[in-house]
């Protein structure tokens, strides 16, 4: 199971952080679970009024993440799901989205929560979506990781300019 060995994160005070959640529109049921998990984490850690935006698909996550990072957000959470099919499309979209989100985070210094599910089938995606009966809640996990990193960076360098 992919969640085995996951750390228990200590999240510092996140009040006052500007956080955006970007979610793809494909696979509505899975995405609804990921978004719910993300919003639950934001509420638990004191983030008020997050920005939530929907993009057509996972391929579009990096360009929107970059724009938000450039606009002063303290953290961005990227949520999407790509399910393997019979063509190389899966490989191209997964690699482009992953590399793009990594580039956004490294070049801007803004943490990007990586909530992109890359699954072989619908069952795997549903099992990670944080829905009733799911084994994992990747929306919550990605958001918690982004918040923990943003809070850490705020403590290291003061507020972002």
N, C-alpha and C positions, 0 to 999 in steps of 0.2 A: 504494500500500500504506500502511496507516495507521501502521505502525511507522517509516516513513522519517523521518529527522531526529531521532529520539529521543535524548536526552542520555545520556551515560554517567555514571551517578550515583556520587558518592563517598560511601560510607556509613561513618560513624564507628563507634566501638565501640557495639554494641547489647546487650552483656551486661547483665543485670539489668533490661532493659525487660520490662514485662508487656504481652503482645500477645495479642489475640484475633482469630481468623479466623471470620467468619460466612459460611456458604455456603448458597445456595438448593438445593432438592432437584430442581427441574425440570432436564431434559436431563442425565441421569446421566453419560454419557460425557464431555461437555464439563466438567461440574462436577468430575469426578474429576481431569481434567487441570489445572484451575485450582487445586484444593486441593493437588495434588502439587507444582505450581510454587511455591505459597505456602509450603508446609512446607519445600521445598528452600531457598528464600531465607532463611527464618528460621534454619535450621540453619547455612547459610553465614555468617550474620552473628552467630552466637553466641546466639541467643534460645533458651533452654531452656524446655521445657514450656509451649508456647503453649496457650491455650484454643481449642478448635475446637467450634463449635456449628452445627447445621443448622437452617434455617428453612424453612417451606413453599415460599416463592417469593421473588422479588426485591422484591416490594412490602413484605415484612416486614423487610427488611434495616435500614432506618433506626431502627425502634423498638428493635430489639435492640442496634444500635450505640450508641444513646443510653444505654440501661441500662448497657452495659459501660463507656462513657466516664465515666458518673457513678460507677461503682464503682472508679475508680482505674486503669484500664488506660492505658498510655502510648501505645498505638496500636491501632487496630481496622482489620482488612482485611475489606472487604465484597466477596464474590464472587457473581456471578449471571449469568444469561444470559436475554435476552428476544429471541425471534425473531419477526419481523414476520409477521403473519397477514393475514387478509382483513377485519379489523375495527379500529376505533380503539383497541382494548385495548392494543396495542403502545405507542402514543403516551402513553396515560395512565400505564401502569406505568413506562415509562422516565422520564417527567418526574417522577412522584411519588418514585421511588427516588432519582433524581439530586438533586432538590431536598432531599429528606429527609436524605440523607447529607451534603450540603453544609451544611445547617443544623446537623446534629450536630457536625460538625467546627468550624464557626465559633463556635457558642454554647458549646461545652465546651472548646475549645482543644486537643482531642485529634485528632491526625491520623487521617484515615480513608482507607485505601488504596482507590482506586476501581477495583475489578475487575469492574465490571458490563459485560458484553458486550451491545451492542445491534446485532443483526445482521439482515440481510434474509433469510438462509436458514441451514440447518444447516451447509453447507459453510464459510461465513464463520466461524461459531462454532467449528467444529472446527479451522480454520486458525489461530485465536487461542488455543486451549486449552492449548498446550504439550505436546501429544501427539506421539508419533513421527510425523514428516512435517509437523507444523504449522510455519507460518512465524513465529509469534509465541508468546510465553509470558506472557500477560497476568496470570496468577496471580502469577508471579515478579515481574513489573514493578510491579504494584500493591503488593505487599508491600515491595519494595525502596524504593519512593517513600514509603510510610508509615514505614518504619524510618529512612530518611534524614531525614525531617522530624522524627520523634520524637527522634532523636539531636541534631539541630540545636537543637530546643527545649530539650532537657535542658541543652545547653551554654549557651544564652542565659539561662535562668531557673532553673537548678538542678532538682532533682527536683520532680515534681508533688506537690501536697498533697492 
